[in-house]
Amino acid sequence: MKSDDTNRREFLTRLAGLGAALSLSSAARALPPQQAFPTRDIPGTGERLPIVGFGSSKPVLEIPAEGTEPLQAVLGTLLDQGGRVVDTSPRTVEIDREFGQILTRPRFQDSLFLAAKINTEGEEAGIAQMRQSQQLFGRPTLDLLQVESLRDLDVHWPNVRAWKDSGEARYIGVTVSAYRNFERLEAFMRNEPFDFVHVNYSVMEPLAEERILPLAQDLGLAVLTNRPFMNGSYFGRVAPHELPAWAAEFDCESWAQFSLKYVLSHPAVTCALTETSNPVHLVENMNSALGRFPDEATKRRMRELVSTF
Ligand SMILES: NC(=O)c1ccc[n+]([C@@H]2O[C@H](COP(=O)([O-])OP(=O)(O)OC[C@H]3O[C@@H](n4cnc5c(N)ncnc54)[C@H](OP(=O)(O)O)[C@@H]3O)[C@@H](O)[C@H]2O)c1
């Protein structure tokens, strides 16, 4: 565990770096204050969500080593840029208590759209995770409650539905992050009414566009996407290559935006989650929502290009 002084020094260095990066890097340029961040409808209700959101796993899991200031910095940047969707997963009580101390600050308490999960086996353990999120995140009503990776779904689902009926979850859904779960996901989507499907989708993992995303559109489900950068391994694969000049045709200025603009160009996608501990990266990722998106022919070209990497 780093000392508070070390954390503070690193945090201030990073903030100084953010200022420098914002003036130097066009991909991470801050949004002009008068420009509203793009939003899309949740199909079931018409409530609008900013189209890029924040997956909190990395900075939350880094709390024991890095403290909470990096997490607070990225959450502040999310709001500054016009975002508000934050995806969470239950962690240890100690970690979630510290996360909750940030989420319950006035700046974040009422402004964030907070997605929580159940990711355990057994009914009692699932109930305990729900209660932990409600209590430690200071949210008697969660915006979205998801069963993660379909884990013990049959056991948890009756409770998840009941929490929606009782108003403890405004929306409910399920997540997957691997192709091996797509078949089960599709069967569940066809058989059960719910609000949000959360699925892995990117320029290097495009399979969701074949069946899952069109089905979500047909059924009127909102869609969250994960793994735009395959948890970071994408950057290792693109690193040796120059961004193609034709990326400028859809206002793309970096490899991060190359994948995110691919995701956001799909009309079924309500909000693309990206995970980072770095405010500069978050600004760059959120800027993917601005300007043009690739058309179908360009998307094919993008897939073909990265499939050679
Ligand atoms: N089954 C599930 O429900 C499930 C599974 C996986 C993920 N998810 C959700 O999806 C979120 C995203 O997670 P993911 O696995 O999909 O991660 P990801 O966003 O694909 O990749 C995150 C990695 O990319 C790096 N990164 C982010 N922006 C960057 C940029 N502009 N330039 C360079 N590097 C950048 C981050 O490092 P830095 O910190 O250095 O930026 C981090 O190492 C998770 O937090 C979670 O909310 C859900």
The ligand as a Gaussian input file, in Angstrom:
#p B3LYP/6-31G(d) Opt

LIG

0 1
 N      -18.908000     -10.224000     -17.810000
 C      -18.937000      -8.928000     -17.559000
 O      -19.923000      -8.429000     -17.049000
 C      -17.780000      -8.058000     -17.949000
 C      -16.572000      -8.626000     -18.360000
 C      -15.537000      -7.758000     -18.751000
 C      -15.721000      -6.394000     -18.666000
 N      -16.906000      -5.883000     -18.232000
 C      -17.128000      -4.427000     -18.133000
 O      -16.473000      -3.769000     -19.178000
 C      -15.558000      -2.821000     -18.637000
 C      -14.411000      -2.690000     -19.572000
 O      -13.499000      -3.745000     -19.291000
 P      -12.742000      -4.457000     -20.385000
 O      -12.200000      -5.733000     -19.923000
 O      -13.692000      -4.461000     -21.501000
 O      -11.498000      -3.436000     -20.598000
 P      -11.137000      -2.572000     -21.894000
 O      -11.856000      -1.268000     -21.758000
 O      -11.308000      -3.403000     -23.101000
 O       -9.564000      -2.375000     -21.658000
 C       -9.066000      -1.759000     -20.525000
 C       -7.554000      -1.615000     -20.705000
 O       -7.277000      -0.711000     -21.778000
 C       -6.439000       0.353000     -21.310000
 N       -6.916000       1.591000     -21.946000
 C       -8.154000       2.148000     -21.842000
 N       -8.243000       3.243000     -22.625000
 C       -7.032000       3.390000     -23.224000
 C       -6.514000       4.338000     -24.150000
 N       -7.251000       5.340000     -24.625000
 N       -5.227000       4.187000     -24.558000
 C       -4.456000       3.165000     -24.088000
 N       -4.896000       2.233000     -23.208000
 C       -6.178000       2.335000     -22.779000
 C       -6.582000       0.384000     -19.818000
 O       -5.387000       0.775000     -19.184000
 P       -5.205000       2.247000     -18.540000
 O       -5.788000       2.192000     -17.183000
 O       -3.719000       2.436000     -18.564000
 O       -5.921000       3.219000     -19.428000
 C       -6.873000      -1.081000     -19.497000
 O       -5.661000      -1.798000     -19.352000
 C      -15.216000      -3.377000     -17.256000
 O      -14.714000      -2.401000     -16.376000
 C      -16.570000      -3.874000     -16.834000
 O      -17.361000      -2.776000     -16.425000
 C      -17.945000      -6.681000     -17.889000

